[in-house]
C-alpha cells in the first residue's frame, strides 16, 4: 500500500535526522522547530540525505540554526 510506504519512509527520515541532530545536542523536535522558526525550508527527505551523505553540511545547518537561536534569546 502506497500510504504505508510513505509513512515508513517518513519515519525512517525522522530517525536519521533525529540521530544526526542528537550528536549536536538537539532533539528531532527542537531541530525541526528551529528550522521552521528560522525559515529554513528543507524537507525531511533532503535533510536525511544530507545527514547521511554529507555530515559536514548538516553540521553547518545545525550551527546556523543554533547561532540564530542564541541571537534571538
PDB file with SEQRES, HELIX, SHEET and CRYST1 records, atoms N, CA, C and O in Angstrom:
SEQRES   1 A   73  UNK UNK UNK UNK UNK UNK UNK UNK UNK UNK UNK UNK UNK          
SEQRES   2 A   73  UNK UNK UNK UNK UNK UNK UNK UNK UNK UNK UNK UNK UNK          
SEQRES   3 A   73  UNK UNK UNK UNK UNK UNK UNK UNK UNK UNK UNK UNK UNK          
SEQRES   4 A   73  UNK UNK UNK UNK UNK UNK UNK UNK UNK UNK UNK UNK UNK          
SEQRES   5 A   73  UNK UNK UNK UNK UNK UNK UNK UNK UNK UNK UNK UNK UNK          
SEQRES   6 A   73  UNK UNK UNK UNK UNK UNK UNK UNK                              
HELIX    1 AA1 UNK A    2  UNK A   22  1                                  21    
HELIX    2 AA2 UNK A   28  UNK A   37  1                                  10    
HELIX    3 AA3 UNK A   44  UNK A   53  1                                  10    
HELIX    4 AA4 UNK A   55  UNK A   72  1                                  18    
CRYST1    1.000    1.000    1.000  90.00  90.00  90.00 P 1           1          
ATOM      1  N   UNK A   1       0.837  -1.182   0.000  1.00  0.00           N  
ATOM      2  CA  UNK A   1       0.000   0.000   0.000  1.00  0.00           C  
ATOM      3  C   UNK A   1       0.886   1.251   0.000  1.00  0.00           C  
ATOM      4  O   UNK A   1       1.841   1.334   0.771  1.00  0.00           O  
ATOM      5  N   UNK A   2       0.578   2.198  -0.841  1.00  0.00           N  
ATOM      6  CA  UNK A   2       1.415   3.385  -1.015  1.00  0.00           C  
ATOM      7  C   UNK A   2       1.439   4.261   0.233  1.00  0.00           C  
ATOM      8  O   UNK A   2       2.462   4.869   0.546  1.00  0.00           O  
ATOM      9  N   UNK A   3       0.314   4.328   0.947  1.00  0.00           N  
ATOM     10  CA  UNK A   3       0.273   5.150   2.159  1.00  0.00           C  
ATOM     11  C   UNK A   3       1.186   4.592   3.239  1.00  0.00           C  
ATOM     12  O   UNK A   3       1.839   5.348   3.959  1.00  0.00           O  
ATOM     13  N   UNK A   4       1.233   3.284   3.352  1.00  0.00           N  
ATOM     14  CA  UNK A   4       2.111   2.644   4.337  1.00  0.00           C  
ATOM     15  C   UNK A   4       3.568   2.879   3.963  1.00  0.00           C  
ATOM     16  O   UNK A   4       4.405   3.133   4.829  1.00  0.00           O  
ATOM     17  N   UNK A   5       3.863   2.795   2.694  1.00  0.00           N  
ATOM     18  CA  UNK A   5       5.231   3.018   2.211  1.00  0.00           C  
ATOM     19  C   UNK A   5       5.674   4.454   2.521  1.00  0.00           C  
ATOM     20  O   UNK A   5       6.785   4.671   3.003  1.00  0.00           O  
ATOM     21  N   UNK A   6       4.812   5.420   2.245  1.00  0.00           N  
ATOM     22  CA  UNK A   6       5.128   6.816   2.536  1.00  0.00           C  
ATOM     23  C   UNK A   6       5.350   7.022   4.030  1.00  0.00           C  
ATOM     24  O   UNK A   6       6.280   7.717   4.438  1.00  0.00           O  
ATOM     25  N   UNK A   7       4.492   6.416   4.838  1.00  0.00           N  
ATOM     26  CA  UNK A   7       4.596   6.531   6.291  1.00  0.00           C  
ATOM     27  C   UNK A   7       5.916   5.943   6.785  1.00  0.00           C  
ATOM     28  O   UNK A   7       6.582   6.523   7.643  1.00  0.00           O  
ATOM     29  N   UNK A   8       6.285   4.791   6.238  1.00  0.00           N  
ATOM     30  CA  UNK A   8       7.525   4.137   6.649  1.00  0.00           C  
ATOM     31  C   UNK A   8       8.751   4.976   6.283  1.00  0.00           C  
ATOM     32  O   UNK A   8       9.691   5.092   7.070  1.00  0.00           O  
ATOM     33  N   UNK A   9       8.733   5.558   5.081  1.00  0.00           N  
ATOM     34  CA  UNK A   9       9.860   6.394   4.678  1.00  0.00           C  
ATOM     35  C   UNK A   9       9.958   7.643   5.533  1.00  0.00           C  
ATOM     36  O   UNK A   9      11.054   8.043   5.929  1.00  0.00           O  
ATOM     37  N   UNK A  10       8.822   8.261   5.821  1.00  0.00           N  
ATOM     38  CA  UNK A  10       8.839   9.455   6.670  1.00  0.00           C  
ATOM     39  C   UNK A  10       9.414   9.117   8.045  1.00  0.00           C  
ATOM     40  O   UNK A  10      10.214   9.880   8.586  1.00  0.00           O  
ATOM     41  N   UNK A  11       9.013   7.986   8.609  1.00  0.00           N  
ATOM     42  CA  UNK A  11       9.527   7.550   9.907  1.00  0.00           C  
ATOM     43  C   UNK A  11      11.037   7.316   9.830  1.00  0.00           C  
ATOM     44  O   UNK A  11      11.765   7.687  10.751  1.00  0.00           O  
ATOM     45  N   UNK A  12      11.515   6.705   8.743  1.00  0.00           N  
ATOM     46  CA  UNK A  12      12.942   6.463   8.554  1.00  0.00           C  
ATOM     47  C   UNK A  12      13.708   7.788   8.488  1.00  0.00           C  
ATOM     48  O   UNK A  12      14.765   7.927   9.104  1.00  0.00           O  
ATOM     49  N   UNK A  13      13.173   8.761   7.740  1.00  0.00           N  
ATOM     50  CA  UNK A  13      13.825  10.065   7.644  1.00  0.00           C  
ATOM     51  C   UNK A  13      13.893  10.743   9.008  1.00  0.00           C  
ATOM     52  O   UNK A  13      14.900  11.362   9.352  1.00  0.00           O  
ATOM     53  N   UNK A  14      12.816  10.624   9.782  1.00  0.00           N  
ATOM     54  CA  UNK A  14      12.791  11.233  11.106  1.00  0.00           C  
ATOM     55  C   UNK A  14      13.849  10.612  12.016  1.00  0.00           C  
ATOM     56  O   UNK A  14      14.499  11.319  12.787  1.00  0.00           O  
ATOM     57  N   UNK A  15      14.019   9.312  11.930  1.00  0.00           N  
ATOM     58  CA  UNK A  15      15.024   8.630  12.743  1.00  0.00           C  
ATOM     59  C   UNK A  15      16.425   9.089  12.349  1.00  0.00           C  
ATOM     60  O   UNK A  15      17.254   9.356  13.218  1.00  0.00           O  
ATOM     61  N   UNK A  16      16.694   9.184  11.055  1.00  0.00           N  
ATOM     62  CA  UNK A  16      18.012   9.621  10.587  1.00  0.00           C  
ATOM     63  C   UNK A  16      18.314  11.050  11.026  1.00  0.00           C  
ATOM     64  O   UNK A  16      19.416  11.342  11.489  1.00  0.00           O  
ATOM     65  N   UNK A  17      17.338  11.934  10.879  1.00  0.00           N  
ATOM     66  CA  UNK A  17      17.525  13.331  11.279  1.00  0.00           C  
ATOM     67  C   UNK A  17      17.697  13.419  12.792  1.00  0.00           C  
ATOM     68  O   UNK A  17      18.550  14.155  13.287  1.00  0.00           O  
ATOM     69  N   UNK A  18      16.890  12.670  13.512  1.00  0.00           N  
ATOM     70  CA  UNK A  18      16.979  12.673  14.968  1.00  0.00           C  
ATOM     71  C   UNK A  18      18.332  12.209  15.466  1.00  0.00           C  
ATOM     72  O   UNK A  18      18.898  12.804  16.383  1.00  0.00           O  
ATOM     73  N   UNK A  19      18.851  11.157  14.870  1.00  0.00           N  
ATOM     74  CA  UNK A  19      20.157  10.632  15.274  1.00  0.00           C  
ATOM     75  C   UNK A  19      21.263  11.647  14.983  1.00  0.00           C  
ATOM     76  O   UNK A  19      22.162  11.849  15.799  1.00  0.00           O  
ATOM     77  N   UNK A  20      21.187  12.280  13.817  1.00  0.00           N  
ATOM     78  CA  UNK A  20      22.210  13.260  13.452  1.00  0.00           C  
ATOM     79  C   UNK A  20      22.126  14.509  14.326  1.00  0.00           C  
ATOM     80  O   UNK A  20      23.155  15.059  14.719  1.00  0.00           O  
ATOM     81  N   UNK A  21      20.923  14.957  14.630  1.00  0.00           N  
ATOM     82  CA  UNK A  21      20.783  16.173  15.439  1.00  0.00           C  
ATOM     83  C   UNK A  21      21.130  15.923  16.903  1.00  0.00           C  
ATOM     84  O   UNK A  21      21.586  16.837  17.589  1.00  0.00           O  
ATOM     85  N   UNK A  22      20.921  14.707  17.391  1.00  0.00           N  
ATOM     86  CA  UNK A  22      21.279  14.370  18.776  1.00  0.00           C  
ATOM     87  C   UNK A  22      22.783  14.528  19.005  1.00  0.00           C  
ATOM     88  O   UNK A  22      23.214  14.872  20.106  1.00  0.00           O  
ATOM     89  N   UNK A  23      23.576  14.278  17.969  1.00  0.00           N  
ATOM     90  CA  UNK A  23      25.024  14.436  18.073  1.00  0.00           C  
ATOM     91  C   UNK A  23      25.409  15.884  18.370  1.00  0.00           C  
ATOM     92  O   UNK A  23      26.503  16.148  18.868  1.00  0.00           O  
ATOM     93  N   UNK A  24      24.511  16.818  18.064  1.00  0.00           N  
ATOM     94  CA  UNK A  24      24.758  18.237  18.298  1.00  0.00           C  
ATOM     95  C   UNK A  24      23.956  18.777  19.476  1.00  0.00           C  
ATOM     96  O   UNK A  24      23.883  19.988  19.683  1.00  0.00           O  
ATOM     97  N   UNK A  25      23.360  17.877  20.243  1.00  0.00           N  
ATOM     98  CA  UNK A  25      22.644  18.283  21.441  1.00  0.00           C  
ATOM     99  C   UNK A  25      21.229  18.774  21.210  1.00  0.00           C  
ATOM    100  O   UNK A  25      20.662  19.450  22.068  1.00  0.00           O  
ATOM    101  N   UNK A  26      20.647  18.446  20.063  1.00  0.00           N  
ATOM    102  CA  UNK A  26      19.274  18.847  19.760  1.00  0.00           C  
ATOM    103  C   UNK A  26      18.410  17.613  19.545  1.00  0.00           C  
ATOM    104  O   UNK A  26      18.842  16.641  18.926  1.00  0.00           O  
ATOM    105  N   UNK A  27      17.209  17.657  20.051  1.00  0.00           N  
ATOM    106  CA  UNK A  27      16.270  16.583  19.746  1.00  0.00           C  
ATOM    107  C   UNK A  27      15.707  16.828  18.347  1.00  0.00           C  
ATOM    108  O   UNK A  27      15.846  17.915  17.787  1.00  0.00           O  
ATOM    109  N   UNK A  28      15.081  15.814  17.805  1.00  0.00           N  
ATOM    110  CA  UNK A  28      14.465  15.945  16.479  1.00  0.00           C  
ATOM    111  C   UNK A  28      13.442  17.076  16.481  1.00  0.00           C  
ATOM    112  O   UNK A  28      13.443  17.923  15.588  1.00  0.00           O  
ATOM    113  N   UNK A  29      12.568  17.087  17.490  1.00  0.00           N  
ATOM    114  CA  UNK A  29      11.507  18.095  17.547  1.00  0.00           C  
ATOM    115  C   UNK A  29      12.067  19.507  17.649  1.00  0.00           C  
ATOM    116  O   UNK A  29      11.600  20.414  16.960  1.00  0.00           O  
ATOM    117  N   UNK A  30      13.051  19.693  18.493  1.00  0.00           N  
ATOM    118  CA  UNK A  30      13.660  21.017  18.666  1.00  0.00           C  
ATOM    119  C   UNK A  30      14.340  21.458  17.375  1.00  0.00           C  
ATOM    120  O   UNK A  30      14.243  22.625  16.993  1.00  0.00           O  
ATOM    121  N   UNK A  31      15.023  20.545  16.704  1.00  0.00           N  
ATOM    122  CA  UNK A  31      15.710  20.865  15.451  1.00  0.00           C  
ATOM    123  C   UNK A  31      14.718  21.303  14.378  1.00  0.00           C  
ATOM    124  O   UNK A  31      14.932  22.318  13.715  1.00  0.00           O  
ATOM    125  N   UNK A  32      13.636  20.549  14.202  1.00  0.00           N  
ATOM    126  CA  UNK A  32      12.626  20.894  13.201  1.00  0.00           C  
ATOM    127  C   UNK A  32      11.972  22.231  13.554  1.00  0.00           C  
ATOM    128  O   UNK A  32      11.721  23.052  12.673  1.00  0.00           O  
ATOM    129  N   UNK A  33      11.694  22.450  14.853  1.00  0.00           N  
ATOM    130  CA  UNK A  33      11.113  23.711  15.290  1.00  0.00           C  
ATOM    131  C   UNK A  33      12.033  24.880  14.945  1.00  0.00           C  
ATOM    132  O   UNK A  33      11.573  25.904  14.439  1.00  0.00           O  
ATOM    133  N   UNK A  34      13.329  24.732  15.215  1.00  0.00           N  
ATOM    134  CA  UNK A  34      14.279  25.808  14.929  1.00  0.00           C  
ATOM    135  C   UNK A  34      14.422  26.058  13.431  1.00  0.00           C  
ATOM    136  O   UNK A  34      14.596  27.200  13.007  1.00  0.00           O  
ATOM    137  N   UNK A  35      14.349  24.997  12.628  1.00  0.00           N  
ATOM    138  CA  UNK A  35      14.389  25.184  11.179  1.00  0.00           C  
ATOM    139  C   UNK A  35      13.211  26.032  10.710  1.00  0.00           C  
ATOM    140  O   UNK A  35      13.380  26.974   9.936  1.00  0.00           O  
ATOM    141  N   UNK A  36      12.021  25.689  11.187  1.00  0.00           N  
ATOM    142  CA  UNK A  36      10.827  26.439  10.795  1.00  0.00           C  
ATOM    143  C   UNK A  36      10.876  27.863  11.313  1.00  0.00           C  
ATOM    144  O   UNK A  36      10.501  28.798  10.605  1.00  0.00           O  
ATOM    145  N   UNK A  37      11.336  28.035  12.544  1.00  0.00           N  
ATOM    146  CA  UNK A  37      11.430  29.359  13.154  1.00  0.00           C  
ATOM    147  C   UNK A  37      12.371  30.261  12.358  1.00  0.00           C  
ATOM    148  O   UNK A  37      12.120  31.458  12.222  1.00  0.00           O  
ATOM    149  N   UNK A  38      13.448  29.689  11.836  1.00  0.00           N  
ATOM    150  CA  UNK A  38      14.441  30.446  11.070  1.00  0.00           C  
ATOM    151  C   UNK A  38      14.167  30.445   9.570  1.00  0.00           C  
ATOM    152  O   UNK A  38      14.994  30.893   8.776  1.00  0.00           O  
ATOM    153  N   UNK A  39      12.997  29.937   9.194  1.00  0.00           N  
ATOM    154  CA  UNK A  39      12.549  29.929   7.796  1.00  0.00           C  
ATOM    155  C   UNK A  39      13.527  29.206   6.868  1.00  0.00           C  
ATOM    156  O   UNK A  39      13.784  29.645   5.747  1.00  0.00           O  
ATOM    157  N   UNK A  40      14.065  28.091   7.361  1.00  0.00           N  
ATOM    158  CA  UNK A  40      14.906  27.227   6.540  1.00  0.00           C  
ATOM    159  C   UNK A  40      14.010  26.097   6.060  1.00  0.00           C  
ATOM    160  O   UNK A  40      13.579  25.255   6.848  1.00  0.00           O  
ATOM    161  N   UNK A  41      13.738  26.085   4.779  1.00  0.00           N  
ATOM    162  CA  UNK A  41      12.765  25.152   4.230  1.00  0.00           C  
ATOM    163  C   UNK A  41      13.449  24.002   3.499  1.00  0.00           C  
ATOM    164  O   UNK A  41      13.689  24.056   2.293  1.00  0.00           O  
ATOM    165  N   UNK A  42      13.751  22.974   4.259  1.00  0.00           N  
ATOM    166  CA  UNK A  42      14.273  21.734   3.692  1.00  0.00           C  
ATOM    167  C   UNK A  42      13.339  20.618   4.130  1.00  0.00           C  
ATOM    168  O   UNK A  42      12.977  20.526   5.303  1.00  0.00           O  
ATOM    169  N   UNK A  43      12.953  19.778   3.191  1.00  0.00           N  
ATOM    170  CA  UNK A  43      12.058  18.688   3.581  1.00  0.00           C  
ATOM    171  C   UNK A  43      12.840  17.582   4.287  1.00  0.00           C  
ATOM    172  O   UNK A  43      14.070  17.555   4.255  1.00  0.00           O  
ATOM    173  N   UNK A  44      12.112  16.680   4.918  1.00  0.00           N  
ATOM    174  CA  UNK A  44      12.742  15.648   5.732  1.00  0.00           C  
ATOM    175  C   UNK A  44      13.585  14.691   4.903  1.00  0.00           C  
ATOM    176  O   UNK A  44      14.622  14.218   5.367  1.00  0.00           O  
ATOM    177  N   UNK A  45      13.159  14.407   3.703  1.00  0.00           N  
ATOM    178  CA  UNK A  45      13.921  13.509   2.833  1.00  0.00           C  
ATOM    179  C   UNK A  45      15.297  14.113   2.543  1.00  0.00           C  
ATOM    180  O   UNK A  45      16.319  13.433   2.646  1.00  0.00           O  
ATOM    181  N   UNK A  46      15.308  15.379   2.185  1.00  0.00           N  
ATOM    182  CA  UNK A  46      16.564  16.061   1.878  1.00  0.00           C  
ATOM    183  C   UNK A  46      17.456  16.147   3.107  1.00  0.00           C  
ATOM    184  O   UNK A  46      18.657  15.890   3.025  1.00  0.00           O  
ATOM    185  N   UNK A  47      16.875  16.508   4.244  1.00  0.00           N  
ATOM    186  CA  UNK A  47      17.656  16.583   5.478  1.00  0.00           C  
ATOM    187  C   UNK A  47      18.276  15.243   5.835  1.00  0.00           C  
ATOM    188  O   UNK A  47      19.434  15.181   6.247  1.00  0.00           O  
ATOM    189  N   UNK A  48      17.507  14.168   5.680  1.00  0.00           N  
ATOM    190  CA  UNK A  48      18.017  12.834   5.988  1.00  0.00           C  
ATOM    191  C   UNK A  48      19.171  12.459   5.055  1.00  0.00           C  
ATOM    192  O   UNK A  48      20.159  11.869   5.493  1.00  0.00           O  
ATOM    193  N   UNK A  49      19.047  12.801   3.775  1.00  0.00           N  
ATOM    194  CA  UNK A  49      20.120  12.512   2.826  1.00  0.00           C  
ATOM    195  C   UNK A  49      21.371  13.307   3.159  1.00  0.00           C  
ATOM    196  O   UNK A  49      22.480  12.776   3.110  1.00  0.00           O  
ATOM    197  N   UNK A  50      21.193  14.583   3.498  1.00  0.00           N  
ATOM    198  CA  UNK A  50      22.344  15.416   3.861  1.00  0.00           C  
ATOM    199  C   UNK A  50      23.012  14.865   5.122  1.00  0.00           C  
ATOM    200  O   UNK A  50      24.237  14.767   5.186  1.00  0.00           O  
ATOM    201  N   UNK A  51      22.215  14.510   6.107  1.00  0.00           N  
ATOM    202  CA  UNK A  51      22.759  13.988   7.367  1.00  0.00           C  
ATOM    203  C   UNK A  51      23.569  12.717   7.142  1.00  0.00           C  
ATOM    204  O   UNK A  51      24.596  12.507   7.787  1.00  0.00           O  
ATOM    205  N   UNK A  52      23.108  11.876   6.233  1.00  0.00           N  
ATOM    206  CA  UNK A  52      23.777  10.601   6.000  1.00  0.00           C  
ATOM    207  C   UNK A  52      24.975  10.739   5.071  1.00  0.00           C  
ATOM    208  O   UNK A  52      26.029  10.158   5.333  1.00  0.00           O  
ATOM    209  N   UNK A  53      24.830  11.500   3.988  1.00  0.00           N  
ATOM    210  CA  UNK A  53      25.851  11.537   2.952  1.00  0.00           C  
ATOM    211  C   UNK A  53      26.834  12.698   3.090  1.00  0.00           C  
ATOM    212  O   UNK A  53      27.984  12.589   2.665  1.00  0.00           O  
ATOM    213  N   UNK A  54      26.391  13.803   3.677  1.00  0.00           N  
ATOM    214  CA  UNK A  54      27.228  14.994   3.803  1.00  0.00           C  
ATOM    215  C   UNK A  54      27.151  15.548   5.229  1.00  0.00           C  
ATOM    216  O   UNK A  54      26.565  16.609   5.446  1.00  0.00           O  
ATOM    217  N   UNK A  55      27.733  14.845   6.194  1.00  0.00           N  
ATOM    218  CA  UNK A  55      27.605  15.291   7.590  1.00  0.00           C  
ATOM    219  C   UNK A  55      28.196  16.675   7.843  1.00  0.00           C  
ATOM    220  O   UNK A  55      27.743  17.370   8.752  1.00  0.00           O  
ATOM    221  N   UNK A  56      29.193  17.094   7.064  1.00  0.00           N  
ATOM    222  CA  UNK A  56      29.775  18.422   7.260  1.00  0.00           C  
ATOM    223  C   UNK A  56      28.777  19.528   6.908  1.00  0.00           C  
ATOM    224  O   UNK A  56      28.757  20.577   7.551  1.00  0.00           O  
ATOM    225  N   UNK A  57      27.957  19.293   5.896  1.00  0.00           N  
ATOM    226  CA  UNK A  57      26.923  20.267   5.528  1.00  0.00           C  
ATOM    227  C   UNK A  57      25.821  20.272   6.578  1.00  0.00           C  
ATOM    228  O   UNK A  57      25.323  21.335   6.948  1.00  0.00           O  
ATOM    229  N   UNK A  58      25.438  19.100   7.059  1.00  0.00           N  
ATOM    230  CA  UNK A  58      24.432  19.023   8.113  1.00  0.00           C  
ATOM    231  C   UNK A  58      24.933  19.763   9.354  1.00  0.00           C  
ATOM    232  O   UNK A  58      24.163  20.448  10.027  1.00  0.00           O  
ATOM    233  N   UNK A  59      26.214  19.623   9.649  1.00  0.00           N  
ATOM    234  CA  UNK A  59      26.827  20.335  10.768  1.00  0.00           C  
ATOM    235  C   UNK A  59      26.661  21.844  10.603  1.00  0.00           C  
ATOM    236  O   UNK A  59      26.334  22.536  11.568  1.00  0.00           O  
ATOM    237  N   UNK A  60      26.880  22.356   9.409  1.00  0.00           N  
ATOM    238  CA  UNK A  60      26.742  23.794   9.160  1.00  0.00           C  
ATOM    239  C   UNK A  60      25.295  24.250   9.324  1.00  0.00           C  
ATOM    240  O   UNK A  60      25.040  25.341   9.833  1.00  0.00           O  
ATOM    241  N   UNK A  61      24.355  23.424   8.898  1.00  0.00           N  
ATOM    242  CA  UNK A  61      22.938  23.755   9.072  1.00  0.00           C  
ATOM    243  C   UNK A  61      22.605  23.856  10.556  1.00  0.00           C  
ATOM    244  O   UNK A  61      21.945  24.801  10.989  1.00  0.00           O  
ATOM    245  N   UNK A  62      23.066  22.876  11.333  1.00  0.00           N  
ATOM    246  CA  UNK A  62      22.803  22.870  12.776  1.00  0.00           C  
ATOM    247  C   UNK A  62      23.449  24.080  13.442  1.00  0.00           C  
ATOM    248  O   UNK A  62      22.827  24.725  14.285  1.00  0.00           O  
ATOM    249  N   UNK A  63      24.683  24.391  13.075  1.00  0.00           N  
ATOM    250  CA  UNK A  63      25.369  25.541  13.660  1.00  0.00           C  
ATOM    251  C   UNK A  63      24.629  26.836  13.356  1.00  0.00           C  
ATOM    252  O   UNK A  63      24.498  27.699  14.223  1.00  0.00           O  
ATOM    253  N   UNK A  64      24.149  26.972  12.129  1.00  0.00           N  
ATOM    254  CA  UNK A  64      23.422  28.181  11.739  1.00  0.00           C  
ATOM    255  C   UNK A  64      22.132  28.322  12.540  1.00  0.00           C  
ATOM    256  O   UNK A  64      21.800  29.410  13.011  1.00  0.00           O  
ATOM    257  N   UNK A  65      21.415  27.224  12.689  1.00  0.00           N  
ATOM    258  CA  UNK A  65      20.155  27.241  13.441  1.00  0.00           C  
ATOM    259  C   UNK A  65      20.416  27.566  14.908  1.00  0.00           C  
ATOM    260  O   UNK A  65      19.690  28.360  15.507  1.00  0.00           O  
ATOM    261  N   UNK A  66      21.445  26.958  15.489  1.00  0.00           N  
ATOM    262  CA  UNK A  66      21.758  27.194  16.897  1.00  0.00           C  
ATOM    263  C   UNK A  66      22.222  28.643  17.106  1.00  0.00           C  
ATOM    264  O   UNK A  66      21.859  29.272  18.100  1.00  0.00           O  
ATOM    265  N   UNK A  67      23.016  29.167  16.182  1.00  0.00           N  
ATOM    266  CA  UNK A  67      23.502  30.542  16.304  1.00  0.00           C  
ATOM    267  C   UNK A  67      22.348  31.529  16.234  1.00  0.00           C  
ATOM    268  O   UNK A  67      22.294  32.472  17.023  1.00  0.00           O  
ATOM    269  N   UNK A  68      21.436  31.329  15.313  1.00  0.00           N  
ATOM    270  CA  UNK A  68      20.289  32.225  15.193  1.00  0.00           C  
ATOM    271  C   UNK A  68      19.418  32.139  16.429  1.00  0.00           C  
ATOM    272  O   UNK A  68      18.847  33.142  16.856  1.00  0.00           O  
ATOM    273  N   UNK A  69      19.310  30.951  17.010  1.00  0.00           N  
ATOM    274  CA  UNK A  69      18.503  30.770  18.214  1.00  0.00           C  
ATOM    275  C   UNK A  69      19.135  31.516  19.397  1.00  0.00           C  
ATOM    276  O   UNK A  69      18.421  32.112  20.204  1.00  0.00           O  
ATOM    277  N   UNK A  70      20.451  31.486  19.501  1.00  0.00           N  
ATOM    278  CA  UNK A  70      21.137  32.186  20.590  1.00  0.00           C  
ATOM    279  C   UNK A  70      20.996  33.696  20.430  1.00  0.00           C  
ATOM    280  O   UNK A  70      20.845  34.417  21.416  1.00  0.00           O  
ATOM    281  N   UNK A  71      21.047  34.172  19.192  1.00  0.00           N  
ATOM    282  CA  UNK A  71      20.933  35.605  18.940  1.00  0.00           C  
ATOM    283  C   UNK A  71      19.546  36.138  19.243  1.00  0.00           C  
ATOM    284  O   UNK A  71      19.402  37.296  19.636  1.00  0.00           O  
ATOM    285  N   UNK A  72      18.522  35.311  19.067  1.00  0.00           N  
ATOM    286  CA  UNK A  72      17.156  35.769  19.273  1.00  0.00           C  
ATOM    287  C   UNK A  72      16.755  35.750  20.741  1.00  0.00           C  
ATOM    288  O   UNK A  72      15.750  36.356  21.112  1.00  0.00           O  
ATOM    289  N   UNK A  73      17.532  35.058  21.589  1.00  0.00           N  
ATOM    290  CA  UNK A  73      17.206  34.993  23.026  1.00  0.00           C  
ATOM    291  C   UNK A  73      17.629  36.210  23.737  1.00  0.00           C  
ATOM    292  O   UNK A  73      17.430  36.317  24.947  1.00  0.00           O  
TER     293      UNK A  73                                                      
END                                                                             
